[in-house]
Amino acid sequence: MEGSSKRLRKGAYIAEEDNLLRQCIDKYGEGKWHQVPLRAGLNRCRKSCRLRWLNYLKPSINRGKFNSDEVDLLLRLHKLLGNRWSLIAGRLPGRTANDVKNYRNTH
């Protein structure tokens, strides 16, 4: 646990943590994820902060339903590329690899 005797928080993020993470990213930008928990004042690991930002909080993420064009492209790319979710998501603007994978595996 990176030499710390303090236990890191696990589980769901609360609104206050989301706000702290947003403010930190607004101030310092994306990257240097090892510094984010300390800068933001969060008792989370860097991976947790990075995934929370990339999969849920980033403003460019499209969290709505997949439209028919997106579904068609997703299915064609999955047939061509297999389970390479990040490559598929790269062709669907605003969609994360996690969203693409979850959509494909539930529909």
Secondary structure in CASP SS format (residue, H / E / C, confidence):
PFRMAT SS
TARGET T0000
AUTHOR 0000-0000-0000
METHOD secondary structure of the structure
MODEL  1
M C 1.00
E C 1.00
G C 1.00
S C 1.00
S C 1.00
K C 1.00
R C 1.00
L C 1.00
R C 1.00
K C 1.00
G C 1.00
A C 1.00
Y C 1.00
I C 1.00
A H 1.00
E H 1.00
E H 1.00
D H 1.00
N H 1.00
L H 1.00
L H 1.00
R H 1.00
Q H 1.00
C H 1.00
I H 1.00
D H 1.00
K H 1.00
Y H 1.00
G C 1.00
E C 1.00
G C 1.00
K C 1.00
W C 1.00
H C 1.00
Q C 1.00
V H 1.00
P H 1.00
L H 1.00
R H 1.00
A H 1.00
G C 1.00
L C 1.00
N C 1.00
R C 1.00
C C 1.00
R H 1.00
K H 1.00
S H 1.00
C H 1.00
R H 1.00
L H 1.00
R H 1.00
W H 1.00
L H 1.00
N H 1.00
Y H 1.00
L H 1.00
K C 1.00
P C 1.00
S C 1.00
I C 1.00
N C 1.00
R C 1.00
G C 1.00
K C 1.00
F C 1.00
N C 1.00
S H 1.00
D H 1.00
E H 1.00
V H 1.00
D H 1.00
L H 1.00
L H 1.00
L H 1.00
R H 1.00
L H 1.00
H H 1.00
K H 1.00
L H 1.00
L H 1.00
G C 1.00
N C 1.00
R C 1.00
W H 1.00
S H 1.00
L H 1.00
I H 1.00
A H 1.00
G H 1.00
R C 1.00
L C 1.00
P C 1.00
G C 1.00
R C 1.00
T C 1.00
A H 1.00
N H 1.00
D H 1.00
V H 1.00
K H 1.00
N H 1.00
Y H 1.00
R H 1.00
N H 1.00
T H 1.00
H C 1.00
END
